[in-house]
Amino acid sequence: MGRTGFPFRPGQVEFVPVTRLVHVSDLHFGRPAVADRLEGLRELIGKLDPDAVAVSGDLTQRCSNSEFRMARQYLDSIGETAPYLVIPGNHDIRWLGSVVRNLGFAGMLQRQAHNFKYSRYTRHISEELSPSLEVPGAVIAGLNTAHGITRGSITRRFKDLGVIGYVRHADIQTVREAFENAHPDAARIVMIHHNPIEGATSGRHGLSNTEQALQAFADLGAEIILCGHDHQEAVHTVERGVRGIVISTAGTISNRLRPGRTSSFNLVDIDEQNLHITPYSWQNPEGFTPSEGKSFPRRTATRTA
């Protein structure tokens, strides 16, 4: 699809085609949801005209059928404007299934518990927990990191129980296949729910195996990681191997806010040379308004310069 309107370099008047993504997270349908913010986001998505909308988990607050029905209706309305990609968050799975899954029983019981854990998400949203989407200029590989109470997510902090996520080694193959099947010039993007960078307010990583996950994504050629979970917007870069990765952490659209933060989402623009991420925050009565963005040279531009 693409568009014009994003500067090629600061100070130039030349414009080049852009792939545009709206990155939102943590909608939390249920009591934390705020109708005017959800409506404001939906209207703004229409005006921004993105090539895709990336939704990085926590559609619901309590994983109830009614909350999922509201989320489904909202996603359908977004889909009238642009294709979207969505993955589950830790609030979107049933904890009982997670506990039963890890009691150590083998065979059918484990499979039934796994299916039960994600049953409401798969019934209302998608049977695919780690979907991928390619649009002209970018491929997004969604990866489910919400596994509930499992051996891989156990940490020394009791508060992490059932909340923290992890990247399973077997799931890395899902990202690999999505990247290998994409156009060679497409920006490689990974979307996960849990934040791999420590939150400025929470002081917590969302993943139990942050370092291993970041290295795996770098080895696969990822340029951007989209995530949420921490309810505070941020844009970071991390160096792994010979390549850096840009991390877009979207805030929440709900009222479950960190102190001093407001509802927010990120706009991601990609051209041949640069990645540009602009946070949008909720300001009454103006609605979602952009703040100063950050630009990063693309790895492909560095390689061909």
Number of C-alpha atoms within 10 A of each C-alpha: 11 17 15 12 11 19 16 17 13 8 7 8 11 12 14 17 18 25 24 27 24 24 28 25 31 31 26 27 26 19 13 15 21 17 12 10 21 17 13 14 21 16 13 15 19 13 10 13 16 24 23 24 24 22 29 29 29 27 31 29 22 19 24 17 14 14 21 24 17 16 21 17 13 16 20 14 12 19 14 10 19 17 17 21 22 29 28 30 31 27 22 27 27 23 19 14 22 22 17 18 23 16 11 10 11 10 8 9 14 18 14 14 19 21 16 20 23 23 20 21 26 17 12 17 20 17 13 15 18 20 19 23 18 22 19 16 22 24 22 27 26 29 25 26 26 29 27 30 23 18 10 16 22 18 14 7 8 9 9 19 15 20 20 29 32 26 24 16 11 8 13 15 12 16 25 17 13 20 25 11 10 19 15 11 12 20 28 25 26 24 30 30 34 29 25 27 24 14 18 11 13 12 10 15 19 25 27 19 18 19 12 15 18 20 16 18 21 20 14 18 19 26 21 24 25 29 30 30 29 29 26 23 25 21 17 13 15 13 12 15 9 7 13 17 23 22 23 27 32 32 31 28 27 24 16 20 17 15 9 7 16 21 26 28 30 27 22 24 21 25 26 19 17 21 21 18 26 21 24 23 21 19 14 9 6 8 16 19 14 16 12 8 14 13 16 14 14 21 20 15 12 10 7 7 7
